Amino acid sequence: MSSVLVPVRNLWFERLTSPKRLRLFVWLSLATQILIVVTGGLVRLTGSGLGCPTWPKCTDESLVSTSEMGIHGVIEFGNRLLTFVLLIVALLTFSTIIRALLCIQPVCTSWRIAASIIG
């Protein structure tokens, strides 16, 4: 019997980065960038820049802001969390654009093989 190597397809990734979702990801990217600017301005205006004095922990015992930090800790920690949301949306947008632009049949097949080897 001969075994044929068939690349494992990441169906969840293909669905997630479908070119049909590009418009959604672009709008989400714009919205998260606006939100990070607004929350950064809020941090600056309220003086919450040291709401969480250390990174990545807000205190020696906690990754999240505590009640002693008050509203400043909440504002600073919210801004930190929004950074990760922005990163995820930006990566999804980038990978969707790359997939849409480079998915010419021979190139698309090679990308799928490379993705199955790496992932």
Order of alpha helices (4+ residues) and beta strands (2+ residues): alpha-alpha-alpha-alpha
